[in-house]
Each structure stands twice: as structure tokens, then as C-alpha cells.
């Protein structure tokens, strides 16, 4: 018996970490096992639950239900079923807790790649449902924060590159010092109520248009 917690490749929003009033979708073709999950969630205070017993057309059902969290239980699953659920995980961008009755290294690696937030092998018990779902939400939120911080860092780096290029253009064309060129960019941005990187990008584009054509 084991649990693997993995981080999703991407996340568009952050989930609240308290269980109420999250909506949870349970996907399980086995009604008895689905009842175990449902009882465990209700014991933990989760009230907004939907159970789906047929995976046919499940992507459409998920779109219609729009759950905050998805719990998938796969008993006696085959490789095609597992891959189908992994594809689903890649698409929905929600915390997903997946219970499987057996697994192997390839399946575990596939779960990581698919972004399953909590992957539980041979561990479906009523008392385990809440901590697994809570961990799925926590891990999803952690990655959402990391992804957002990484995107902000990338954006800042790109902005810095644009400003540096624009500053170089001003220094070359107007004979300004590095400090004066930056001050001009900043003043223009303030006057136009725009970001300095936007002013820099406009200047770079304009300089490109005004540059003499290259000899062919």
C-alpha cells in the first residue's frame, strides 16, 4: 500500500484549502466503493458531492458539473482506462485524487506526468478519504503558487530585457547616458500611464520600422 503525491503541470487558479463548500465529483463504476468515498467525505464535512458511475462521456459530465475537486476510483482497471483518466487529469486542471487497486512504476510516472495531485495505491478506506483529498488540494495549491511565481519571474526577466534594449536604442540614437535613457523611458511610461516595459516594446518596434532595409 502506498501513496504518491504529484504536482500538476499547470494550474489556472488556486483552490481554497477548507473542505466546505467545495464541490466534489466522485467517479467510480463500483457503487460500493463509491459509497466508501462518499461516506468518508460526508464524515469530513464535505456536503456538495456528485457521484458518477459511468465513465462514458465523462469529460462532458465534468464540464457540466464543474466540480472544484475530482476523486477517481479505479478498481480492476486496465491500461486503456488508466491512460484515459490520465488524459482527463491533464485537461481539467483541478485537484484530482485517484485511488487504484494496483499500480507499477510506469503508471506512477504517468500519474506524475498527468498531474494527478494524489495517487493512492491499494488504500481505499473510509478514514483515508479526507486526508487524501485534503492533500490533493494542498499540493494543487502549492503548485499553483509555484507556477504563478515562476510566470511572474519570467515576465520580469522579459520586461528587463525589453527595457535594456530600448535604453540602448535611446543611448545610440539620442546620445543619452544610461541613467538618462532609463529616466526618459520611466517618465514616458508615467505620462502615458503605461508600464515601462510597454513603452520599451513600442520603442523597439518603432526603431525596427525606421531602420534602413538590409542590403540583399
C-alpha positions in Angstrom: 0.0 0.0 0.0 1.4 3.4 -0.9 0.6 7.0 -1.8 2.3 9.2 -4.3 1.7 12.9 -4.3 2.4 14.6 -7.5 2.2 18.2 -8.8 0.1 19.1 -11.9 1.9 20.6 -14.9 -0.3 23.6 -14.9 -2.9 25.3 -12.8 -5.0 28.3 -13.6 -6.4 29.1 -10.2 -5.9 28.3 -6.5 -8.3 26.1 -4.5 -9.4 27.0 -1.0 -8.0 24.6 1.5 -11.0 24.3 3.7 -13.4 21.5 2.7 -16.7 23.5 2.9 -18.3 24.5 0.5 -16.1 22.8 -2.1 -18.0 20.7 -4.7 -16.5 17.3 -5.2 -17.1 14.9 -8.1 -16.7 11.2 -7.4 -16.1 9.0 -10.4 -16.4 5.3 -9.7 -18.0 2.4 -11.6 -18.3 0.4 -8.4 -21.2 1.6 -6.3 -19.9 0.0 -3.1 -16.5 1.6 -3.4 -18.1 4.9 -4.4 -20.2 4.7 -1.2 -17.0 4.4 0.8 -15.6 7.5 -0.7 -18.9 9.4 -0.3 -19.2 8.4 3.4 -15.7 9.4 4.1 -16.2 12.8 2.6 -19.5 13.4 4.3 -17.9 12.4 7.7 -15.3 15.1 7.0 -17.9 17.8 6.4 -18.0 17.8 2.6 -21.6 18.2 1.6 -21.7 19.2 -2.0 -21.0 15.8 -3.6 -21.9 14.3 -7.0 -21.3 10.7 -7.9 -20.9 9.4 -11.5 -20.9 5.7 -12.1 -20.3 5.6 -15.8 -17.1 7.0 -17.3 -18.6 7.2 -20.9 -18.7 10.8 -21.9 -17.1 11.8 -18.6 -15.3 14.9 -20.0 -18.7 16.4 -20.9 -20.1 15.5 -17.5 -17.2 17.2 -15.8 -17.7 20.3 -17.9 -21.4 20.4 -17.0 -20.9 19.7 -13.2 -17.8 22.0 -13.0 -16.5 20.5 -9.7 -13.8 22.0 -7.6 -12.2 18.6 -6.8 -12.4 15.2 -8.5 -12.0 11.9 -6.8 -11.5 8.9 -9.1 -11.5 5.3 -8.0 -10.3 2.6 -10.5 -10.9 -0.9 -9.4 -9.6 -3.7 -11.6 -8.6 -1.1 -14.2 -6.8 -1.8 -17.4 -4.1 0.2 -19.1 -6.5 1.9 -21.5 -8.8 3.0 -18.6 -5.8 4.4 -16.7 -4.5 6.3 -19.7 -8.0 7.7 -20.3 -8.1 9.0 -16.7 -4.6 10.5 -17.0 -5.7 12.3 -20.2 -8.6 13.6 -18.2 -6.3 14.9 -15.5 -4.2 16.8 -18.0 -7.3 18.5 -19.3 -9.4 19.5 -16.3 -6.8 21.4 -14.3 -8.4 20.7 -10.9 -7.1 18.8 -7.9 -7.5 15.1 -8.6 -7.2 12.3 -6.0 -7.0 8.9 -7.7 -7.4 5.6 -5.9 -6.2 2.5 -7.8 -6.1 -1.1 -6.6 -2.8 -1.8 -8.1 0.0 0.0 -9.9 3.5 -0.2 -11.3 6.4 2.2 -11.8 5.3 3.2 -15.3 1.8 4.0 -14.1 3.2 6.1 -11.2 5.4 8.0 -13.6 2.4 8.5 -15.9 0.4 9.8 -12.9 3.1 12.4 -12.2 3.2 13.4 -15.8 -0.6 13.8 -16.0 -0.6 16.0 -12.9 -2.6 13.7 -10.6 -2.5 15.6 -7.2 -2.8 12.5 -5.0 -2.2 8.9 -6.3 -3.1 6.2 -3.8 -2.4 2.5 -4.4 -4.5 -0.1 -2.6 -5.5 2.4 0.1 -9.3 3.0 -0.3 -10.6 3.2 3.3 -13.3 5.5 4.6 -11.0 7.1 7.1 -8.3 7.8 4.5 -10.5 9.7 2.1 -10.4 13.1 3.8 -6.6 13.3 4.3 -6.0 12.2 0.7 -8.4 14.8 -0.7 -7.0 17.5 1.6 -3.5 16.6 0.4 -4.6 16.8 -3.2 -6.0 20.3 -2.7 -2.9 21.4 -0.7 -0.5 20.0 -3.4 -2.5 21.6 -6.1 -2.4 25.0 -4.3 1.3 24.7 -3.7 2.0 24.1 -7.4 -0.4 26.9 -8.4 1.7 29.3 -6.2 4.9 28.0 -7.7 3.6 28.3 -11.2 2.4 31.8 -10.6 5.7 32.9 -9.1 7.6 31.3 -12.0 5.5 33.1 -14.5 6.0 36.4 -12.7 9.8 35.9 -12.7 9.7 35.1 -16.4 7.7 38.2 -17.1 10.0 40.4 -15.1 13.0 39.0 -16.9 11.4 39.6 -20.3 10.5 43.1 -19.2 14.0 43.8 -18.1 15.4 42.6 -21.5 13.0 45.0 -23.3 13.9 47.9 -21.1 17.6 47.2 -21.7 17.2 47.1 -25.5 15.1 50.3 -25.5 17.6 52.0 -23.3 20.4 51.0 -25.7 18.4 52.4 -28.6 18.0 55.8 -26.9 21.7 55.9 -25.9 22.7 55.2 -29.5 20.2 57.5 -31.3 20.0 60.4 -28.9 23.3 60.3 -27.2 21.9 59.8 -23.7 23.6 58.3 -20.8 22.3 55.0 -19.4 20.7 56.8 -16.5 19.1 59.5 -18.7 17.8 56.9 -21.1 16.1 55.0 -18.4 14.7 58.2 -16.8 13.2 59.1 -20.2 11.5 55.7 -20.5 10.2 55.9 -17.0 8.9 59.5 -17.5 7.1 58.5 -20.7 5.5 55.5 -19.0 4.3 57.7 -16.2 2.9 60.3 -18.6 1.0 57.7 -20.6 0.0 55.6 -17.5 1.6 52.5 -19.0 4.2 50.0 -17.9 7.8 50.9 -18.7 8.1 47.6 -20.5 5.2 48.5 -22.8 6.9 51.8 -23.7 10.2 49.9 -24.3 8.5 47.4 -26.5 6.8 50.2 -28.6 10.2 51.9 -29.0 11.8 48.7 -30.1 9.1 48.1 -32.7 9.3 51.7 -33.9 13.1 51.5 -34.2 12.7 48.4 -36.2 10.3 50.0 -38.6 12.5 53.1 -39.1 15.7 51.1 -39.6 17.1 51.2 -43.1 16.4 48.0 -45.1 19.2 45.5 -45.2 21.0 45.1 -48.5 20.1 41.9 -50.3 
